[in-house]
Amino acid sequence: MKNKKYITSELIEAKMSAKGFDEQESHDSDYVRIQVLKAHESEISTDWKEGMDLYQYEESTNDGYSVYVSTYDTRNVQVNENINYYVDGLAEDLKQAIIDSSEIYVDDLYQDYIDDVFQELYIDLSLRTETICVDELLDEGYEEAELQS
């Protein structure tokens, strides 16, 4: 009778680590940002250049309040669509731009909403990578452990 090889969490972790998804590194926000940008072929910068795909920045109103702009066209900013009273309103635009392989400008790279978006996208990538690793192990002849009742 042939010995069965079972998929273990250690095997999955080793494969994921080889693909750049190391548990230890997942707590480093710079590492997470690099991995997400690389996977989605996106760029993010605090250097303003014409022709970027998305611009996110803070502006001041005439009476001194801060508002936050998220626009694809800096020459046609729509108050009702592109201006947010809270910085959290920028997250969905940023997430979609990263997924769409965009070149993105932000005026401050170290804002909580930006870290949250990168962490969310990193988790999605990790889950997909884990599925790929399990499939690879199955292709290599490993079996999933049977559940005990």
Summary of the structure (lengths in Angstrom):
residues: 149
radius of gyration: 20.7
end to end distance: 24.5
largest distance: 80.7
contacts: 373
relative contact order: 0.21
helix: 47%
strand: 16%
